Amino acid sequence: MKNFIKFNKDVLVGVDEYDLVCIDDIDLIFGIEEWEKSFFFLINKIIDNSKKIIYTSSMNNTSKNIKLKDLQSRLKWGLNLKINNENDLIKEKILKKIIHEEEYNISPNVSSFLLNRKDRDLCSLIKKIHKLGHHSFSTNKKVSLKDVNNILGL
């Protein structure tokens, strides 16, 4: 949504034709009447056409910020999951899994080193692992702790 909200709500027209629609950050439209209506109608069209929609929100779907009560009601339909933030152990497992699956040549202790740095959100950590992994491919050398600061410019 953060990419679409700067456009007119009509950017959603025709999206209901896809078999699966995924939209992140729908909470960005909460409180904006025209966007709430447009999203409500999109959900209805998707349901009417037996298609699927997945959306994410940083706010609960019972948020008082939602002006359109029909939208609030519609957001309660289907399966609703609350995902908690990852703890450091989970983050480290995710990073190590990426290193293993991508076959990056990165020392195992790099993951825990990155977790002790400033940017600790999972998205930033994953980008750093990919950057280190691509560096290991291009140089055909293992990335060690002493290389991390130079490669990432820390």
C-alpha positions as CSV (number, residue, x, y, z in Angstrom):
1,M,0.0,0.0,0.0
2,K,2.8,2.4,0.7
3,N,3.6,2.4,-3.0
4,F,0.0,2.8,-4.1
5,I,-1.4,5.3,-1.6
6,K,0.4,8.1,-3.4
7,F,-1.8,7.4,-6.4
8,N,-5.5,7.7,-6.9
9,K,-7.6,4.9,-5.3
10,D,-8.5,3.8,-8.9
11,V,-5.1,2.1,-9.0
12,L,-6.9,-0.9,-7.4
13,V,-9.3,-1.2,-10.4
14,G,-8.8,-4.6,-12.2
15,V,-6.7,-6.1,-9.4
16,D,-9.7,-8.4,-8.6
17,E,-9.0,-10.3,-11.9
18,Y,-5.9,-12.0,-10.4
19,D,-6.3,-15.4,-8.8
20,L,-4.3,-14.2,-5.8
21,V,-4.0,-10.6,-4.5
22,C,-1.4,-9.8,-1.8
23,I,-1.4,-6.3,-0.3
24,D,0.9,-5.2,2.5
25,D,0.3,-2.4,5.0
26,I,-3.4,-1.9,4.5
27,D,-3.4,0.1,7.8
28,L,-2.0,3.0,5.8
29,I,-5.5,3.5,4.3
30,F,-7.3,3.4,7.6
31,G,-9.1,6.6,8.2
32,I,-9.0,7.7,4.5
33,E,-12.7,7.2,3.5
34,E,-12.2,6.9,-0.3
35,W,-9.4,4.4,0.1
36,E,-11.4,2.4,2.7
37,K,-14.4,2.2,0.3
38,S,-12.2,1.2,-2.6
39,F,-10.5,-1.5,-0.6
40,F,-13.9,-2.8,0.7
41,F,-15.2,-3.1,-2.9
42,L,-12.0,-4.8,-4.0
43,I,-12.4,-7.4,-1.2
44,N,-16.1,-8.0,-2.3
45,K,-15.2,-8.4,-6.0
46,I,-12.4,-10.9,-5.1
47,I,-14.8,-12.9,-2.9
48,D,-17.5,-12.8,-5.6
49,N,-15.1,-14.1,-8.2
50,S,-13.9,-16.9,-5.9
51,K,-10.4,-15.5,-5.9
52,K,-8.1,-15.1,-2.9
53,I,-6.7,-12.1,-1.0
54,I,-4.0,-11.9,1.5
55,Y,-3.3,-8.6,3.3
56,T,-1.1,-7.5,6.1
57,S,-1.6,-4.7,8.7
58,S,0.4,-3.4,11.6
59,M,-2.9,-2.6,13.3
60,N,-5.6,-4.9,14.5
61,N,-8.6,-5.2,12.2
62,T,-10.8,-3.9,15.1
63,S,-8.8,-0.6,15.0
64,K,-10.8,2.5,15.9
65,N,-8.9,4.2,13.0
66,I,-11.1,2.4,10.5
67,K,-14.0,4.7,9.6
68,L,-15.9,2.4,7.3
69,K,-17.6,-0.1,9.6
70,D,-18.4,-2.4,6.6
71,L,-14.6,-2.6,5.9
72,Q,-13.9,-3.4,9.6
73,S,-16.5,-6.2,9.4
74,R,-15.1,-7.6,6.2
75,L,-11.5,-7.6,7.5
76,K,-12.7,-10.0,10.2
77,W,-13.8,-12.6,7.6
78,G,-11.5,-15.5,6.9
79,L,-8.4,-16.5,8.7
80,N,-6.8,-13.8,10.8
81,L,-3.3,-14.4,12.2
82,K,-1.3,-12.3,14.6
83,I,2.5,-12.6,14.0
84,N,4.7,-11.5,16.8
85,N,8.1,-9.9,16.2
86,E,11.0,-12.3,15.9
87,N,13.4,-12.7,18.8
88,D,17.1,-12.8,18.2
89,L,17.2,-16.6,18.2
90,I,14.6,-16.8,15.4
91,K,16.4,-14.1,13.4
92,E,19.7,-15.9,13.7
93,K,18.0,-19.2,12.5
94,I,16.5,-17.3,9.6
95,L,19.8,-15.8,8.6
96,K,21.6,-19.2,8.9
97,K,18.9,-20.8,6.8
98,I,19.4,-18.2,4.1
99,I,23.1,-18.7,4.1
100,H,22.7,-22.5,3.8
101,E,19.9,-22.4,1.2
102,E,21.7,-19.9,-1.0
103,E,25.0,-21.7,-0.5
104,Y,26.7,-18.5,0.5
105,N,30.3,-18.9,1.7
106,I,29.9,-16.9,5.0
107,S,31.3,-17.8,8.4
108,P,28.7,-19.1,10.8
109,N,29.5,-16.4,13.4
110,V,28.6,-13.5,11.0
111,S,24.9,-13.9,11.8
112,S,25.3,-13.4,15.5
113,F,27.7,-10.5,14.8
114,L,25.1,-8.7,12.7
115,L,22.5,-9.2,15.4
116,N,24.7,-7.1,17.7
117,R,24.7,-4.1,15.3
118,K,22.5,-1.1,14.9
119,D,20.1,-2.2,12.2
120,R,18.6,-5.3,13.7
121,D,15.2,-5.5,11.9
122,L,14.9,-8.7,10.0
123,C,14.6,-7.0,6.6
124,S,17.9,-5.1,7.0
125,L,19.6,-8.2,8.3
126,I,18.5,-10.3,5.3
127,K,19.7,-7.6,2.9
128,K,23.1,-7.6,4.6
129,I,23.3,-11.4,4.4
130,H,22.5,-11.3,0.7
131,K,25.1,-8.5,0.1
132,L,27.7,-10.6,1.9
133,G,26.7,-13.7,0.0
134,H,27.0,-12.0,-3.3
135,H,30.4,-10.7,-2.3
136,S,31.5,-14.3,-1.5
137,F,30.3,-15.4,-4.9
138,S,32.0,-12.6,-6.8
139,T,35.4,-13.0,-5.0
140,N,35.1,-16.8,-4.6
141,K,36.2,-16.4,-1.0
142,K,34.6,-17.0,2.4
143,V,33.3,-13.9,4.2
144,S,34.7,-13.8,7.7
145,L,34.0,-11.4,10.6
146,K,37.0,-9.2,9.7
147,D,35.5,-8.8,6.2
148,V,32.0,-7.8,7.2
149,N,32.7,-4.1,8.1
150,N,34.5,-3.5,4.8
151,I,31.9,-5.2,2.7
152,L,28.9,-3.5,4.3
153,G,30.6,-0.2,5.0
154,L,30.0,-0.4,8.7
